[in-house]
């Protein structure tokens, strides 16, 4: 087989795997880990049980991969915001706009997967290890931005941990509303969320 043909085949496989992962994300977010079956993912994707299993593995492996992607992505976006050479307020504004835009494009489902990872006893052992490890979480990565904003007089002088908790509680609430009601526009909530930080 020619290298070009092999590259094309790999691209097709990667795209199919990505599509199946997006479908699995949606199914797990709506049904929960315990109620989801691989066949549910296959039906939603218009695929077969065997193809889903071939590309993604067992139900636990699929869920674990989705949690890993969700946790990794949430930390990376906060770290990226913190690395921008703008004021803490502008960092937080960029972060909030980016997260809220993402909610309209499968991002809301990732938040629901993270909630399951932290709250469900049915999650695989690997997921339990991921959520209990000492690596920084998105919330912990947000705290330095809040502290810098407080030092600059841009943010209210409240407990930075509690502000971070409130921030992500609002994001998670908006994510849940986005899944339940497709007509809301999450990006409209940016000013509302940032208002709680104003001194």
C-alpha positions as CSV (number, residue, x, y, z in Angstrom):
1,X,0.0,0.0,0.0
2,X,1.3,3.4,-0.9
3,X,2.2,5.9,1.9
4,X,-0.4,8.3,0.6
5,X,-3.1,5.7,0.7
6,X,-2.1,4.6,4.3
7,X,-2.2,8.3,5.4
8,X,-5.7,8.6,3.9
9,X,-6.8,5.5,5.7
10,X,-5.3,6.7,9.0
11,X,-7.1,10.0,8.6
12,X,-10.4,8.2,8.0
13,X,-9.9,6.0,11.0
14,X,-9.0,9.0,13.2
15,X,-12.0,10.9,12.1
16,X,-14.3,7.9,12.7
17,X,-12.8,7.4,16.2
18,X,-13.3,11.1,17.0
19,X,-16.9,11.0,15.8
20,X,-17.6,7.9,17.9
21,X,-16.0,9.6,21.0
22,X,-18.2,12.6,20.5
23,X,-21.2,10.4,20.3
24,X,-20.1,8.4,23.4
25,X,-19.6,11.7,25.3
26,X,-23.2,12.8,24.6
27,X,-24.6,9.4,25.5
28,X,-22.6,9.1,28.8
29,X,-23.5,12.7,29.7
30,X,-27.2,12.1,29.2
31,X,-27.6,8.6,30.5
32,X,-24.8,8.3,33.0
33,X,-22.1,5.6,33.2
34,X,-24.2,2.9,34.9
35,X,-27.1,3.1,32.4
36,X,-25.0,3.5,29.2
37,X,-24.3,0.4,27.1
38,X,-22.0,0.2,24.1
39,X,-25.0,-0.5,22.0
40,X,-26.5,2.8,23.0
41,X,-23.4,4.5,21.6
42,X,-23.6,2.4,18.4
43,X,-27.2,3.3,17.8
44,X,-26.7,7.0,18.4
45,X,-23.7,7.0,16.1
46,X,-25.5,4.9,13.4
47,X,-22.8,2.3,13.8
48,X,-22.5,-1.3,15.0
49,X,-21.6,-2.6,18.4
50,X,-18.5,-4.2,17.0
51,X,-17.2,-1.1,15.3
52,X,-17.6,1.0,18.5
53,X,-15.8,-1.7,20.5
54,X,-13.1,-2.0,17.8
55,X,-12.3,1.8,17.8
56,X,-12.9,2.6,21.5
57,X,-12.8,-0.5,23.6
58,X,-15.0,-1.4,26.5
59,X,-17.5,0.9,28.1
60,X,-15.1,1.6,31.1
61,X,-12.3,2.3,28.7
62,X,-14.4,4.8,26.7
63,X,-15.6,6.6,29.9
64,X,-12.0,6.7,31.2
65,X,-10.7,8.3,28.0
66,X,-13.5,10.9,28.0
67,X,-12.7,11.8,31.7
68,X,-9.0,12.1,30.9
69,X,-9.8,14.4,27.9
70,X,-12.1,16.5,30.0
71,X,-9.7,16.9,32.9
72,X,-6.8,17.6,30.7
73,X,-8.6,20.1,28.6
74,X,-10.0,22.0,31.5
75,X,-6.6,22.5,33.1
76,X,-5.0,23.4,29.8
77,X,-7.5,26.2,29.0
78,X,-7.0,27.7,32.5
79,X,-3.2,27.5,32.1
80,X,-3.4,29.1,28.7
81,X,-5.4,31.9,30.1
82,X,-2.9,32.4,32.9
83,X,0.0,32.5,30.5
84,X,-1.5,35.4,28.5
85,X,0.3,38.7,29.0
86,X,-2.8,40.7,29.9
87,X,-4.3,41.8,33.1
88,X,-5.9,39.2,35.4
89,X,-9.3,40.6,34.6
90,X,-8.6,40.1,30.8
91,X,-7.3,36.6,31.5
92,X,-10.5,35.7,33.4
93,X,-12.6,37.3,30.7
94,X,-10.9,35.3,27.9
95,X,-11.2,32.1,30.0
96,X,-14.9,32.6,30.6
97,X,-15.7,33.5,27.0
98,X,-13.7,30.5,25.8
99,X,-15.4,28.1,28.2
100,X,-18.8,29.4,27.4
101,X,-18.3,29.2,23.6
102,X,-17.1,25.6,24.1
103,X,-20.3,24.7,25.9
104,X,-22.3,25.2,22.7
105,X,-19.9,22.7,20.9
106,X,-20.0,19.5,23.1
107,X,-18.3,21.3,26.0
108,X,-21.3,21.0,28.2
109,X,-21.2,17.3,28.0
110,X,-17.6,17.3,29.2
111,X,-18.6,19.1,32.4
112,X,-21.3,16.5,33.0
113,X,-18.7,13.8,32.5
114,X,-16.4,15.5,35.1
115,X,-19.3,15.7,37.6
116,X,-19.9,12.0,37.2
117,X,-16.2,11.2,37.6
118,X,-16.2,13.0,40.9
119,X,-19.6,11.9,42.3
120,X,-20.4,8.4,40.9
121,X,-19.3,5.3,42.8
122,X,-19.8,3.3,39.5
123,X,-16.8,4.9,37.8
124,X,-13.8,2.7,36.8
125,X,-10.9,2.5,39.2
126,X,-8.7,4.4,36.8
127,X,-11.1,7.3,36.9
128,X,-11.1,7.2,40.7
129,X,-7.3,7.5,40.6
130,X,-7.4,10.3,38.1
131,X,-9.8,12.4,40.2
132,X,-8.0,11.7,43.5
133,X,-4.5,12.4,42.3
134,X,-2.5,15.4,43.3
135,X,-2.1,17.0,39.9
136,X,-3.6,20.5,39.6
137,X,-7.2,20.8,38.8
138,X,-8.8,23.6,36.7
139,X,-10.1,25.2,39.9
140,X,-6.6,25.1,41.5
141,X,-5.1,26.6,38.4
142,X,-7.7,29.5,38.5
143,X,-6.7,30.6,42.1
144,X,-3.4,32.3,41.0
145,X,-5.4,34.4,38.5
146,X,-7.8,35.4,41.2
147,X,-5.1,36.3,43.6
148,X,-3.3,38.3,41.0
149,X,-6.5,40.2,40.2
150,X,-7.0,40.9,43.9
151,X,-3.5,42.3,44.2
152,X,-4.1,44.5,41.2
153,X,-7.4,45.7,42.8
154,X,-9.4,44.2,39.9
155,X,-11.2,41.5,41.9
156,X,-13.1,41.6,45.1
157,X,-11.2,40.8,48.3
158,X,-13.0,37.5,49.1
159,X,-11.5,34.1,49.7
160,X,-9.9,33.2,46.4
161,X,-10.8,29.5,46.8
162,X,-14.4,30.3,47.4
163,X,-14.5,32.5,44.4
164,X,-13.0,29.7,42.3
165,X,-15.6,27.3,43.6
166,X,-18.4,29.8,42.8
167,X,-17.0,30.4,39.3
168,X,-17.0,26.7,38.4
169,X,-20.3,26.1,40.0
170,X,-21.8,28.8,37.7
171,X,-20.0,27.2,34.7
172,X,-21.3,23.8,35.6
173,X,-24.9,25.1,36.1
174,X,-24.8,26.8,32.7
175,X,-23.4,23.5,31.2
176,X,-26.4,21.6,32.6
177,X,-28.8,24.2,31.3
178,X,-27.2,24.0,27.9
179,X,-27.7,20.2,27.8
180,X,-31.3,20.5,28.9
181,X,-32.3,23.6,26.9
182,X,-30.5,24.1,23.5
183,X,-32.1,27.5,23.1
184,X,-29.9,29.3,25.7
185,X,-26.9,31.3,24.6
186,X,-24.1,30.5,27.1
187,X,-21.8,33.3,25.9
188,X,-24.4,35.9,27.1
189,X,-23.5,34.9,30.7
190,X,-19.9,36.2,30.6
191,X,-20.6,39.6,32.1
192,X,-22.9,38.0,34.7
193,X,-20.1,35.6,35.9
194,X,-17.5,38.3,35.9
195,X,-19.7,40.6,37.9
196,X,-19.1,38.5,41.0
197,X,-15.4,39.3,40.9
198,X,-15.8,43.1,40.7
199,X,-14.8,45.0,43.8
